[in-house]
């Protein structure tokens, strides 16, 4: 069972939003969280909200959620490039795979790569985040949380149940009849309970619904565990009503059944089950309450963004009526949720709540909606055509316009921070790669939102990283075939993809910018992936026993790797690996630390060490930002036969190697302190602080 130092924690509720903002996106419009007082007041009044938490790179839903779940960067969990990523084939071409796949799945695309999706540095499946809970005898459930439940019928149901199982045969029958496994996806995707090995687990109590929970590479072994996969099984356990031929009916917080969006082939058929990965607050919170009320004490959930109009499918800007209405609905759902939990006896006295956002989003649109001064809450904001929407760039055509001699054959992971995969998988410094890197550093494009909305032609690129700097940014995984040739961190107004070499005229829905290769697309207006404060500066809230109730903590510099070890310390559990994060000691009880840290000087030194560790190791810490600036200077250089490039890259590689060795020593010492209660010697701590600061200074000088 849970072994929290206070002995009080009996439940865990962990929630992650898609791009919910603590800070304002328009100075006149209250922030997302300010428009959700039921949630914001709950966190501020009962715990702590860290408003200076940061994303890894690239900042995307899959990478961010997986980093939060595991406490390690993408080089250790396998998904630094998300929500899809490129894989080099043996013939030198590249294919693209989805980052969303069940934890034990292989690369989810047709490719010659045989690595797991969740690949660790050894090339095997990374440790799964539910293991400490189930080994402690606790059942852990989730809805719509990346990669810990079924994400795709094939290969998930085939590998979980077997090729001769009724479940897999049903998939084949549906695909044969409709071309799509509609009911199977409604039944099995997006919802799971991983069970502990105890007679009281929901799997043991419902053995006919359980299936093996296999983790073949888990450190220490993982045998004899079971899980309930999908709403067709979990729904029966949490009070749902079976509907033959339609799934299992489970209601959300508003009393409405969760209706699957899967009905592509069987048109007009209503399926009950997983509603898809755009899950509303009422749906996620209702299902979590159901699980908690039916013996599942550990629950994870994901909630869709509020800034897209989920009725029309178009983007909404700050203060748009649809945006405001969705935040209001989410806030009402949290009010109902907290009241229901209180009635169940699930309270701040016995429950650890962890709430966060996967990343921030940069709003691509005007800061001057109509009418002037609108706040959205009292006066709705309107965005005319051409004043909202990402600036879409056809990179193929734009390169042809500005650099007609550019002939590199490449694929691009479309994004505001596109990853480029040059055919043949050339190494750092290769001639073909260098010319494309120089051109990307020099390319310009019209940006209608630049110059305070007056528009201007500006550089497309802000930062460039080839394999040397990508390694510093924790993007070099245990699968050598998925490391991009280079990554372009662009102006976040832009969304960059490949297209025709001769760009067509804008469509009726698009707005021209003066260059046919650059248009405004009003369907999407919120970009991420890039390096920008609004994207990379995030937030996380903790409430529960052992958490210091201090309201907003704007001073502590944290990142998403810190969530996992802080949770584990509060719960009295531990992972079987050393995290890239640290326990947020300033926001939890000092009783979690050895007695020596009751001394003010000893504790102050620990905080200083943690801060130095973050700044030297985090993807958007001082060291990484400095080396990225140096990398950009190197990749854009063109003089003296690439001597500048080679000199800077050699220095980055050397500093990166020193950083890795230092970070490993500090992280191991922090693990021993936080989970083995072994104090860190003061002289060692000070030496590491000095070494971290020296590396940051050297990187800053190189920038």
C-alpha positions as CSV (number, residue, x, y, z in Angstrom):
1,X,0.0,0.0,0.0
2,X,1.0,3.7,-0.1
3,X,3.7,4.4,2.4
4,X,3.5,8.2,2.7
5,X,5.7,9.7,5.4
6,X,2.6,11.2,7.1
7,X,0.6,8.0,6.7
8,X,-2.3,10.0,5.5
9,X,-2.4,9.6,1.7
10,X,-4.9,7.0,0.6
11,X,-5.8,8.4,-2.9
12,X,-3.9,10.0,-5.8
13,X,-5.6,12.1,-8.4
14,X,-3.3,13.4,-11.2
15,X,-4.6,15.5,-14.0
16,X,-3.0,17.1,-17.0
17,X,-4.6,19.8,-19.2
18,X,-3.9,20.4,-22.8
19,X,-2.4,23.9,-22.9
20,X,-4.2,25.6,-20.0
21,X,-2.5,28.8,-19.1
22,X,-1.7,30.4,-15.8
23,X,-0.6,33.6,-17.4
24,X,-2.6,35.9,-19.7
25,X,-2.5,35.6,-23.4
26,X,-4.1,39.1,-23.9
27,X,-3.6,41.8,-21.3
28,X,-7.3,42.6,-21.2
29,X,-8.5,39.0,-20.9
30,X,-8.2,37.0,-17.7
31,X,-6.0,33.9,-17.9
32,X,-7.4,30.4,-18.4
33,X,-7.0,29.5,-14.7
34,X,-8.3,32.9,-13.6
35,X,-11.5,31.9,-15.4
36,X,-11.6,28.6,-13.5
37,X,-11.8,29.8,-9.9
38,X,-13.1,26.4,-8.6
39,X,-9.8,24.8,-9.6
40,X,-7.5,27.8,-9.0
41,X,-8.8,28.6,-5.5
42,X,-8.7,24.9,-4.6
43,X,-5.0,24.7,-5.4
44,X,-4.0,28.1,-4.0
45,X,-6.0,27.8,-0.8
46,X,-5.0,24.2,0.0
47,X,-1.6,23.7,-1.5
48,X,0.9,25.3,-3.9
49,X,0.9,26.3,-7.6
50,X,4.4,26.5,-9.1
51,X,4.0,29.1,-11.9
52,X,7.6,28.8,-13.0
53,X,7.6,25.2,-14.2
54,X,9.1,24.4,-17.6
55,X,8.7,22.0,-20.5
56,X,11.2,19.8,-22.1
57,X,12.0,20.1,-25.8
58,X,10.3,19.8,-28.1
59,X,7.3,21.1,-26.2
60,X,4.5,18.8,-27.3
61,X,1.7,16.9,-25.7
62,X,3.2,13.4,-25.9
63,X,6.7,14.4,-24.8
64,X,5.4,16.6,-22.0
65,X,3.0,14.1,-20.6
66,X,5.5,11.3,-20.8
67,X,8.2,13.4,-19.1
68,X,5.7,14.3,-16.3
69,X,4.7,10.6,-15.9
70,X,8.3,9.2,-15.8
71,X,10.5,12.0,-14.5
72,X,13.0,11.6,-17.3
73,X,13.7,13.5,-20.5
74,X,12.9,12.2,-24.0
75,X,16.3,10.6,-24.5
76,X,15.3,8.1,-21.7
77,X,11.6,7.6,-22.4
78,X,12.1,7.7,-26.2
79,X,9.7,10.5,-27.3
80,X,11.6,13.8,-27.4
81,X,10.1,14.5,-30.9
82,X,6.3,14.5,-30.6
83,X,3.4,14.1,-31.3
84,X,4.9,12.2,-34.2
85,X,8.5,11.7,-35.1
86,X,10.6,10.6,-38.0
87,X,12.5,7.4,-38.3
88,X,15.3,6.7,-40.8
89,X,14.9,3.5,-42.8
90,X,17.8,1.4,-44.0
91,X,17.6,2.9,-47.5
92,X,18.1,6.4,-46.1
93,X,14.6,7.6,-46.5
94,X,12.4,8.5,-43.5
95,X,9.0,7.4,-42.3
96,X,6.8,9.1,-39.6
97,X,5.3,7.4,-36.6
98,X,2.8,8.5,-34.0
99,X,4.1,9.1,-30.5
100,X,0.9,7.8,-29.1
101,X,1.2,4.0,-28.7
102,X,0.8,1.6,-25.8
103,X,3.8,1.4,-23.6
104,X,5.1,-1.9,-25.0
105,X,4.4,-1.2,-28.7
106,X,7.0,-1.2,-31.4
107,X,7.5,1.9,-33.6
108,X,4.0,2.7,-34.8
109,X,4.5,2.9,-38.5
110,X,5.6,0.9,-41.5
111,X,9.4,1.1,-41.3
112,X,12.5,-1.0,-41.1
113,X,13.0,0.2,-37.4
114,X,12.2,-2.5,-34.9
115,X,12.8,-0.4,-31.7
116,X,10.0,0.1,-29.1
117,X,8.1,3.3,-29.2
118,X,9.0,3.9,-25.6
119,X,12.7,3.2,-26.0
120,X,15.2,3.5,-23.2
121,X,18.9,4.2,-23.6
122,X,19.6,0.5,-23.8
123,X,17.2,0.1,-26.8
124,X,14.6,-1.8,-24.7
125,X,11.2,-0.7,-23.4
126,X,11.5,2.1,-20.8
127,X,10.2,1.5,-17.3
128,X,6.4,1.9,-17.0
129,X,5.1,4.6,-14.6
130,X,2.3,2.5,-13.0
131,X,4.7,-0.1,-11.6
132,X,5.5,1.4,-8.2
133,X,1.8,1.6,-7.5
134,X,0.9,-1.9,-8.5
135,X,3.9,-3.4,-6.7
136,X,2.7,-1.6,-3.6
137,X,-0.6,-3.4,-4.1
138,X,-2.6,-0.4,-5.4
139,X,-4.7,-0.4,-8.5
140,X,-4.0,2.5,-10.9
141,X,-6.5,3.8,-13.5
142,X,-6.3,6.3,-16.3
143,X,-8.4,8.0,-18.9
144,X,-6.8,9.5,-22.1
145,X,-3.3,9.7,-20.5
146,X,-0.6,9.1,-23.1
147,X,0.6,5.6,-23.7
148,X,-0.5,3.9,-20.5
149,X,-3.7,2.6,-22.0
150,X,-4.7,1.1,-25.4
151,X,-4.0,3.7,-28.1
152,X,-4.6,1.6,-31.3
153,X,-6.4,-1.6,-31.9
154,X,-3.5,-2.9,-33.9
155,X,-1.2,-4.0,-32.5
156,X,-2.5,-3.4,-29.0
157,X,-5.4,-5.8,-28.9
158,X,-3.5,-8.4,-30.9
159,X,-0.6,-8.4,-28.4
160,X,-2.7,-8.1,-25.2
161,X,-5.3,-10.8,-26.0
162,X,-3.6,-12.9,-28.8
163,X,-4.3,-13.5,-32.4
164,X,-6.9,-16.2,-31.7
165,X,-8.8,-14.1,-29.1
166,X,-12.4,-12.9,-29.6
167,X,-11.2,-9.4,-29.1
168,X,-8.8,-9.5,-32.1
169,X,-11.2,-11.4,-34.2
170,X,-13.8,-8.7,-33.6
171,X,-11.3,-6.1,-34.8
172,X,-10.8,-8.1,-38.0
173,X,-14.5,-8.5,-38.5
174,X,-15.2,-4.8,-38.1
175,X,-12.4,-3.8,-40.4
176,X,-13.7,-6.3,-43.0
177,X,-17.3,-4.9,-42.7
178,X,-16.7,-1.2,-42.2
179,X,-13.1,-0.6,-42.9
180,X,-12.6,0.6,-39.3
181,X,-12.9,-1.2,-35.9
182,X,-15.5,1.3,-34.6
183,X,-16.9,-0.6,-31.7
184,X,-13.6,-2.2,-30.7
185,X,-12.0,1.2,-30.5
186,X,-14.9,2.6,-28.4
187,X,-14.6,-0.5,-26.1
188,X,-10.9,-0.7,-25.6
189,X,-9.1,2.6,-26.3
190,X,-8.2,5.3,-23.8
191,X,-9.2,3.8,-20.5
192,X,-7.4,1.3,-18.3
193,X,-6.9,0.0,-14.7
194,X,-3.5,-1.6,-14.0
195,X,-3.9,-3.9,-11.0
196,X,-1.8,-4.8,-8.0
197,X,-1.4,-8.5,-7.1
198,X,-3.8,-8.6,-4.2
199,X,-7.1,-10.5,-3.6
200,X,-8.8,-7.1,-3.2
201,X,-7.8,-5.7,-6.6
202,X,-10.5,-5.0,-9.1
203,X,-8.8,-7.5,-11.4
204,X,-9.0,-10.3,-8.8
205,X,-12.6,-9.3,-8.1
206,X,-13.5,-9.3,-11.8
207,X,-11.2,-12.0,-13.1
208,X,-13.3,-12.7,-16.2
209,X,-12.6,-9.2,-17.4
210,X,-8.9,-9.1,-16.7
211,X,-6.0,-9.7,-19.1
212,X,-2.2,-10.1,-18.6
213,X,-0.3,-6.8,-17.9
214,X,3.0,-7.6,-19.6
215,X,6.2,-5.5,-19.2
216,X,8.9,-7.8,-20.6
217,X,11.8,-5.4,-19.9
218,X,10.7,-4.0,-16.6
219,X,13.7,-3.7,-14.1
220,X,13.3,-6.3,-11.4
221,X,10.8,-8.3,-13.5
222,X,7.0,-7.9,-13.7
223,X,5.2,-11.2,-13.6
224,X,1.7,-12.2,-12.7
225,X,0.1,-8.7,-13.0
226,X,-3.2,-8.1,-14.7
227,X,-5.1,-5.1,-16.1
228,X,-8.6,-4.1,-17.2
229,X,-8.3,-2.7,-20.7
230,X,-11.0,-0.3,-22.0
231,X,-14.4,0.9,-21.1
232,X,-15.9,-2.4,-22.0
233,X,-14.2,-3.8,-18.9
234,X,-13.5,-0.9,-16.7
235,X,-17.0,0.5,-17.2
236,X,-18.6,-2.6,-15.8
237,X,-16.5,-2.3,-12.7
238,X,-17.2,1.4,-12.0
239,X,-21.0,1.2,-12.2
240,X,-21.7,1.3,-15.9
241,X,-24.5,-0.3,-17.7
242,X,-23.8,-2.8,-20.5
243,X,-25.6,-2.0,-23.8
244,X,-25.3,-5.1,-26.1
245,X,-23.8,-4.2,-29.4
246,X,-23.1,-0.6,-28.2
247,X,-20.5,-1.0,-25.4
248,X,-21.0,0.0,-21.8
249,X,-22.8,3.2,-20.8
250,X,-21.0,5.3,-18.2
251,X,-22.2,8.8,-17.4
252,X,-20.1,12.0,-17.1
253,X,-20.4,14.5,-14.3
254,X,-23.4,16.1,-16.0
255,X,-25.3,12.7,-16.2
256,X,-24.6,12.4,-20.0
257,X,-23.3,9.1,-21.3
258,X,-19.8,9.0,-22.7
259,X,-20.4,8.5,-26.4
260,X,-17.6,7.4,-28.6
261,X,-16.8,9.4,-31.7
262,X,-15.8,6.1,-33.4
263,X,-18.6,5.5,-36.0
264,X,-16.8,6.0,-39.2
265,X,-18.0,2.9,-40.9
266,X,-21.2,2.1,-39.1
267,X,-22.8,5.5,-39.8
268,X,-25.6,6.5,-37.5
269,X,-24.7,3.9,-34.8
270,X,-24.2,5.1,-31.3
271,X,-21.4,3.6,-29.4
272,X,-20.8,4.1,-25.7
273,X,-17.2,4.2,-24.5
274,X,-14.1,6.2,-24.9
275,X,-15.1,9.6,-26.3
276,X,-11.7,10.2,-28.0
277,X,-8.6,12.0,-27.0
278,X,-10.4,15.4,-26.9
279,X,-11.9,14.6,-23.5
280,X,-13.9,17.3,-21.7
281,X,-13.4,18.0,-18.0
282,X,-16.9,16.6,-17.2
283,X,-16.0,13.3,-18.9
284,X,-12.5,12.9,-17.5
285,X,-13.5,14.0,-13.9
286,X,-16.6,11.9,-13.9
287,X,-14.7,8.8,-14.9
288,X,-12.0,9.4,-12.3
289,X,-14.6,9.9,-9.6
290,X,-16.2,6.6,-10.7
291,X,-12.9,4.8,-10.4
292,X,-12.1,6.3,-7.0
293,X,-15.5,5.3,-5.7
294,X,-15.1,1.7,-6.9
295,X,-11.7,0.8,-5.3
296,X,-9.1,2.4,-7.7
297,X,-7.1,4.7,-5.5
298,X,-4.6,5.9,-8.1
299,X,-6.1,7.8,-11.0
300,X,-4.7,9.8,-14.0
301,X,-6.6,11.9,-16.4
302,X,-6.2,14.2,-19.4
303,X,-8.5,17.1,-20.3
304,X,-8.8,18.7,-23.7
305,X,-7.8,22.3,-24.4
306,X,-10.3,25.1,-24.1
307,X,-9.0,27.4,-26.8
308,X,-10.3,25.5,-29.8
309,X,-13.9,25.7,-30.6
310,X,-14.8,22.0,-30.2
311,X,-18.2,22.5,-31.8
312,X,-17.1,24.1,-35.0
313,X,-13.5,22.7,-35.1
314,X,-12.0,26.1,-35.5
315,X,-9.6,28.1,-33.4
316,X,-10.7,30.7,-30.9
317,X,-8.7,33.6,-29.6
318,X,-8.5,35.0,-26.0
319,X,-12.0,36.3,-25.0
320,X,-13.8,34.5,-27.8
321,X,-17.3,33.5,-26.6
322,X,-16.6,29.8,-27.3
323,X,-13.3,29.9,-25.5
324,X,-14.9,31.6,-22.5
325,X,-17.8,29.2,-22.5
326,X,-15.6,26.1,-22.5
327,X,-13.6,27.5,-19.5
328,X,-16.8,28.1,-17.7
329,X,-18.0,24.6,-18.3
330,X,-14.6,23.2,-17.1
331,X,-14.8,25.3,-14.0
332,X,-18.4,24.1,-13.3
333,X,-17.1,20.5,-13.7
334,X,-14.4,21.0,-11.1
335,X,-17.0,22.5,-8.7
336,X,-19.1,19.4,-9.1
337,X,-16.1,17.1,-8.9
338,X,-14.8,18.5,-5.6
339,X,-18.2,18.4,-4.0
340,X,-18.6,14.7,-5.1
341,X,-15.2,13.8,-3.7
342,X,-16.0,15.5,-0.5
343,X,-19.2,13.5,-0.2
344,X,-17.2,10.4,-0.8
345,X,-14.7,11.3,1.9
346,X,-11.9,11.9,-0.6
347,X,-10.4,15.1,0.6
348,X,-7.3,17.2,1.0
349,X,-6.6,15.4,4.2
350,X,-6.2,11.9,2.6
351,X,-5.6,12.6,-1.1
352,X,-2.6,13.8,-3.1
353,X,-3.8,16.0,-6.0
354,X,-1.4,16.9,-8.8
355,X,-2.7,19.2,-11.6
356,X,-0.7,20.5,-14.5
357,X,-0.7,21.5,-18.1
358,X,1.3,19.7,-20.8
359,X,2.8,22.9,-22.2
360,X,1.8,26.5,-23.0
361,X,0.7,27.6,-26.5
362,X,1.7,30.7,-28.4
363,X,-1.4,32.6,-29.7
364,X,-0.9,33.3,-33.4
365,X,-3.3,36.3,-33.9
366,X,-3.9,39.9,-33.1
367,X,-3.6,41.4,-29.7
368,X,-6.3,43.9,-30.7
369,X,-9.6,42.0,-31.2
370,X,-12.9,43.9,-31.5
371,X,-14.2,45.9,-29.7
372,X,-11.2,47.6,-28.3
373,X,-10.5,46.7,-24.7
374,X,-12.8,43.6,-24.7
375,X,-12.2,41.2,-21.8
376,X,-14.2,38.2,-23.1
377,X,-15.9,37.7,-19.7
378,X,-18.1,40.9,-19.8
379,X,-17.5,42.0,-23.3
380,X,-16.9,39.2,-25.9
381,X,-14.0,39.5,-28.2
382,X,-14.2,39.0,-32.0
383,X,-11.5,38.2,-34.5
384,X,-11.9,39.2,-38.1
385,X,-10.6,37.0,-40.9
386,X,-6.9,37.5,-41.3
387,X,-6.4,38.5,-37.6
388,X,-6.3,35.0,-36.2
389,X,-4.6,31.8,-37.4
390,X,-1.2,30.2,-37.6
391,X,1.0,31.4,-40.4
392,X,1.4,28.3,-42.5
393,X,4.7,28.0,-44.5
394,X,5.3,25.7,-47.4
395,X,9.0,25.2,-46.7
396,X,9.6,23.4,-50.1
397,X,8.2,26.3,-52.1
398,X,9.8,29.0,-49.9
399,X,13.2,27.5,-50.2
400,X,12.8,27.3,-54.0
401,X,11.9,31.0,-54.1
402,X,14.8,32.2,-52.0
403,X,17.5,29.6,-52.6
404,X,16.9,28.1,-56.1
405,X,20.1,26.1,-55.9
406,X,19.0,24.3,-52.8
407,X,18.6,20.6,-53.8
408,X,18.6,18.7,-50.6
409,X,16.1,15.8,-50.5
410,X,14.5,15.8,-47.0
411,X,11.4,15.1,-45.0
412,X,10.1,17.4,-42.2
413,X,8.2,16.7,-39.1
414,X,5.7,19.5,-39.6
415,X,5.6,21.9,-36.7
416,X,6.4,25.3,-35.4
417,X,9.7,23.6,-34.4
418,X,10.2,21.3,-37.4
419,X,12.6,18.4,-37.3
420,X,14.3,17.8,-40.6
421,X,15.4,14.4,-41.8
422,X,17.8,14.6,-44.8
423,X,17.8,11.5,-47.1
424,X,20.7,9.3,-46.4
425,X,20.9,10.3,-42.7
426,X,24.0,12.4,-43.0
427,X,26.0,13.1,-39.9
428,X,26.7,16.4,-38.3
429,X,28.8,18.6,-40.6
430,X,28.0,16.8,-43.8
431,X,28.1,19.0,-46.9
432,X,24.4,18.6,-47.8
433,X,23.2,19.2,-44.3
434,X,25.4,22.2,-43.8
435,X,24.0,24.0,-46.9
436,X,20.4,23.4,-45.8
437,X,21.2,24.5,-42.3
438,X,22.6,27.8,-43.6
439,X,19.6,28.4,-45.8
440,X,17.2,27.7,-43.0
441,X,19.1,30.3,-40.9
442,X,18.8,32.9,-43.6
443,X,15.2,32.3,-44.9
444,X,12.6,35.0,-44.3
445,X,8.9,35.1,-44.5
446,X,6.0,37.6,-44.0
447,X,4.5,37.6,-40.5
448,X,1.2,39.6,-40.3
449,X,1.4,39.7,-36.5
450,X,4.9,41.1,-36.3
451,X,5.7,44.7,-35.5
452,X,2.7,44.9,-33.1
453,X,0.3,43.8,-35.7
454,X,1.5,46.0,-38.5
455,X,3.2,43.1,-40.2
456,X,6.8,42.6,-41.4
457,X,9.1,40.3,-43.2
458,X,11.1,38.5,-40.5
459,X,13.5,35.6,-40.1
460,X,11.7,32.2,-40.1
461,X,14.3,30.7,-37.8
462,X,15.2,31.6,-34.2
463,X,17.4,28.7,-33.2
464,X,19.0,25.7,-34.9
465,X,20.3,22.5,-33.4
466,X,22.0,19.6,-35.3
467,X,22.8,16.2,-33.7
468,X,25.4,17.7,-31.4
469,X,23.1,20.2,-29.8
470,X,20.1,17.8,-30.0
471,X,22.1,15.5,-27.7
472,X,22.6,18.4,-25.2
473,X,18.8,18.9,-25.4
474,X,18.1,15.2,-24.5
475,X,16.8,14.3,-28.0
476,X,19.3,11.5,-28.7
477,X,17.4,8.3,-27.7
478,X,18.4,4.6,-27.5
479,X,17.1,4.3,-31.1
480,X,19.8,5.9,-33.4
481,X,17.4,5.9,-36.4
482,X,15.1,8.6,-34.9
483,X,17.6,11.4,-34.3
484,X,16.7,14.3,-36.7
485,X,19.4,15.7,-39.0
486,X,18.6,19.0,-37.4
487,X,15.8,20.9,-35.6
488,X,14.7,24.4,-36.5
489,X,13.1,26.3,-33.6
490,X,11.1,28.8,-35.6
491,X,9.2,32.0,-34.9
492,X,6.2,30.6,-33.1
493,X,3.7,32.4,-35.3
494,X,4.7,30.0,-38.1
495,X,3.7,26.4,-38.7
496,X,6.1,24.8,-41.2
497,X,5.6,21.8,-43.4
498,X,6.8,20.6,-46.8
499,X,4.6,21.0,-49.9
500,X,4.8,21.7,-53.6
501,X,7.8,23.5,-55.0
502,X,5.4,26.0,-56.7
503,X,3.0,27.3,-54.1
504,X,-0.7,27.5,-55.1
505,X,-2.9,30.5,-54.4
506,X,-4.6,30.7,-51.0
507,X,-7.9,28.8,-50.6
508,X,-11.1,30.6,-49.8
509,X,-10.6,30.0,-46.0
510,X,-7.0,31.2,-46.0
511,X,-5.7,34.7,-46.0
512,X,-2.9,35.8,-48.3
513,X,0.3,37.4,-46.9
514,X,1.9,38.6,-50.1
515,X,3.8,35.4,-50.7
516,X,1.9,32.3,-52.0
517,X,4.1,30.0,-49.9
518,X,2.9,31.8,-46.7
519,X,-0.8,32.0,-45.7
520,X,-2.9,32.5,-42.6
521,X,-4.9,29.4,-41.7
522,X,-7.8,30.3,-39.3
523,X,-8.5,26.7,-38.3
524,X,-5.5,26.6,-36.0
525,X,-4.1,29.5,-33.9
526,X,-2.2,28.0,-31.0
527,X,1.4,26.8,-31.7
528,X,3.9,25.0,-29.5
529,X,7.0,23.0,-29.7
530,X,9.2,26.1,-29.9
531,X,11.4,28.0,-27.5
532,X,9.4,30.9,-26.2
533,X,8.4,32.0,-22.7
534,X,4.7,31.4,-23.1
535,X,5.3,27.9,-24.5
536,X,8.1,26.7,-22.1
537,X,7.0,28.4,-18.9
538,X,4.3,26.2,-17.5
539,X,2.6,25.5,-14.1
540,X,1.9,22.6,-11.8
541,X,-0.2,22.4,-8.6
542,X,0.1,20.1,-5.6
543,X,-2.4,19.7,-2.9
544,X,-2.5,17.1,-0.1
545,X,-0.7,15.8,3.0
546,X,3.0,16.7,3.0
547,X,2.5,19.6,0.6
548,X,3.3,23.1,1.9
549,X,0.2,25.3,1.6
550,X,1.8,28.5,0.3
551,X,-0.4,29.6,-2.6
552,X,1.5,30.6,-5.7
553,X,5.3,29.8,-5.8
554,X,6.7,32.0,-8.6
555,X,10.3,31.7,-7.5
556,X,11.1,28.0,-7.7
557,X,12.5,27.1,-11.1
558,X,11.1,23.7,-11.8
559,X,10.5,21.5,-14.9
560,X,8.3,18.6,-15.7
561,X,10.8,16.0,-14.6
562,X,10.4,17.2,-11.0
563,X,6.7,16.2,-10.8
564,X,7.4,12.4,-10.6
565,X,10.0,12.3,-7.9
566,X,8.0,14.8,-5.8
567,X,5.0,12.6,-6.1
568,X,7.0,9.5,-5.2
569,X,8.5,11.1,-2.1
570,X,5.1,12.3,-0.9
571,X,3.7,8.7,-1.4
572,X,6.7,6.9,0.2
573,X,7.3,5.0,-3.1
574,X,10.2,5.0,-5.5
575,X,11.1,4.2,-9.1
576,X,13.6,1.6,-10.0
577,X,15.7,4.2,-11.9
578,X,17.2,7.6,-11.2
579,X,15.0,10.4,-12.3
580,X,16.2,13.5,-14.2
581,X,14.1,15.5,-11.7
582,X,14.3,16.3,-8.1
583,X,11.9,16.6,-5.1
584,X,10.6,20.1,-4.9
585,X,11.9,20.5,-1.3
586,X,10.7,24.1,-0.9
587,X,7.1,23.1,-1.5
588,X,6.9,19.9,0.6
589,X,7.4,19.1,4.3
590,X,11.0,18.9,5.4
591,X,10.0,15.7,7.2
592,X,10.6,14.0,3.9
593,X,14.3,14.8,4.2
594,X,17.0,13.5,6.7
595,X,17.1,15.3,10.0
596,X,20.3,17.1,9.0
597,X,18.3,19.3,6.7
598,X,16.4,20.9,9.6
599,X,19.5,23.1,9.8
600,X,18.9,26.3,7.8
601,X,22.4,26.3,6.2
602,X,22.2,22.7,5.2
603,X,18.8,23.1,3.6
604,X,19.8,26.3,1.9
605,X,22.7,24.5,0.3
606,X,20.4,21.7,-0.9
607,X,18.1,24.3,-2.6
608,X,21.2,25.9,-4.2
609,X,22.3,22.5,-5.5
610,X,18.9,21.7,-6.9
611,X,18.8,25.0,-8.6
612,X,22.2,24.5,-10.1
613,X,21.2,21.0,-11.3
614,X,18.1,22.4,-13.0
615,X,20.0,25.2,-14.8
616,X,22.7,22.9,-16.0
617,X,20.5,19.9,-17.1
618,X,17.0,21.1,-18.0
619,X,16.2,21.5,-21.7
620,X,15.4,25.2,-21.3
621,X,17.8,25.8,-18.4
622,X,20.6,28.3,-18.7
623,X,23.2,25.8,-20.0
624,X,21.0,24.4,-22.8
625,X,19.8,27.8,-23.9
626,X,23.3,29.1,-24.1
627,X,24.6,26.1,-26.1
628,X,21.6,26.4,-28.4
629,X,22.5,30.0,-29.1
630,X,26.0,28.9,-29.9
631,X,24.7,26.1,-32.0
632,X,22.6,28.5,-34.1
633,X,25.7,30.7,-34.6
634,X,27.6,27.6,-35.8
635,X,25.0,26.3,-38.1
636,X,24.4,29.7,-39.7
637,X,28.1,30.3,-40.3
638,X,29.5,30.0,-43.8
639,X,33.1,31.4,-43.6
640,X,36.6,29.9,-43.6
641,X,35.6,26.4,-44.8
642,X,33.3,25.7,-41.9
643,X,36.1,26.3,-39.4
644,X,33.7,28.4,-37.2
645,X,31.1,25.6,-37.3
646,X,33.6,22.9,-36.4
647,X,35.2,24.9,-33.6
648,X,31.8,25.7,-31.9
649,X,30.4,22.2,-32.4
650,X,33.5,20.6,-30.9
651,X,33.2,22.9,-27.9
652,X,29.5,22.2,-27.5
653,X,30.2,18.4,-27.6
654,X,32.9,18.8,-24.9
655,X,30.7,20.9,-22.6
656,X,27.8,18.5,-23.2
657,X,29.9,15.5,-22.1
658,X,31.0,17.3,-19.0
659,X,27.4,18.3,-18.3
660,X,26.2,14.8,-18.6
661,X,28.8,13.4,-16.2
662,X,28.0,16.1,-13.6
663,X,24.3,15.7,-14.0
664,X,24.6,12.0,-13.4
665,X,26.5,12.5,-10.2
666,X,24.1,15.1,-8.9
667,X,21.0,13.1,-9.8
668,X,22.3,9.9,-8.2
669,X,23.1,11.9,-5.0
670,X,19.7,13.5,-5.0
671,X,18.0,10.1,-5.4
672,X,20.0,8.7,-2.5
673,X,19.0,11.7,-0.4
674,X,15.3,11.7,-1.3
675,X,14.6,8.0,-1.3
676,X,17.4,6.4,0.7
677,X,17.8,9.2,3.3
678,X,21.5,9.6,2.7
679,X,22.6,13.2,3.3
680,X,24.9,14.8,0.7
681,X,28.3,15.9,2.1
682,X,28.5,19.6,2.1
683,X,31.9,19.7,0.4
684,X,30.6,17.5,-2.5
685,X,27.4,19.6,-2.8
686,X,29.4,22.9,-3.0
687,X,31.9,21.4,-5.5
688,X,29.0,20.3,-7.8
689,X,27.4,23.8,-7.5
690,X,30.6,25.4,-8.5
691,X,31.1,23.0,-11.4
692,X,27.6,23.6,-12.7
693,X,28.0,27.3,-12.5
694,X,31.4,27.1,-14.3
695,X,29.8,25.0,-17.1
696,X,27.0,27.5,-17.5
697,X,29.5,30.4,-17.6
698,X,31.5,28.6,-20.3
699,X,28.4,27.9,-22.4
700,X,27.3,31.5,-22.0
701,X,30.7,32.7,-23.2
702,X,30.4,30.4,-26.3
703,X,26.9,31.8,-27.1
